[in-house]
């Protein structure tokens, strides 16, 4: 798991990291990448990687990905949290059982219950945001993918996935 921050949202970062640490049924290797800034106080189970300069979002994520281990990689930005304590277990199971999904993203929704902007539904034919389907874009702030897919694409940033 790679969490990316510039140190500007410590309260939101804490919520996101706690949502990762609350995951059930998965082994976690978590690094918080301070992209040009120290991320501040972190839970004991979270490693710290401080980049001296802001390397940009894709490069910051890639630096974190270089040091975490596991068959799946999950990216979580400091303005996001995981929706349930079984999200990662359930998501990995879906990737394994389906076999043709290269990337999975939880539905992006406002935690305070405000109406979600349509731009948060990454499909041409929007329909209901609660219906899963193929997408044409991804908000990279919370994404899970098999490590071999990430590596085959050469890291984050411009990821092209094919079933």
Protein Blocks (a to p, Z undefined) as FASTA:
>chain_A
ZZddehlammlmmmmmmmmmmpghiacddddddehiaebjadfklccdddfbdebjklmm
mmmmmmpgcjbdcdddfkbccfbfklmmmmmmmmmmnopacbdcdddddfklpacdfklp
ccfblmjakbgcddfbdcfkbccddfklmmmnopahiacddZZ
